[in-house]
Amino acid sequence: MKSIEYIQAALKELDSEVEATLMDMKLSLQEKDNIMLPLLQQKKVLSQTLEDLTYLKEHPPTPNQPCGISKYRED
């Protein structure tokens, strides 16, 4: 699945952005928080999407049946 590869690449890029923000000594803690909040929200969504796609890849739904992803998720 190409989408899994794209999501993994996006997660790596987000990790790099978070690390660069943390290492920037010119920014105050408040500025770092303001920059990192949307990045971490994106990471959470991408991580859940990656987990869902991986589950569906390993457990493909049968035709004309619901995929059952809601049973798989814990939250």
Buried (B, 14 or more C-beta within 10 A) or exposed (E): EEEBEEBEEBBEEBEEBBEEBEEEEEBEEEEBEEBBEEBEEBBEEBEEBBBBBEBBEEEEEEEEEEBEBEEEEEE
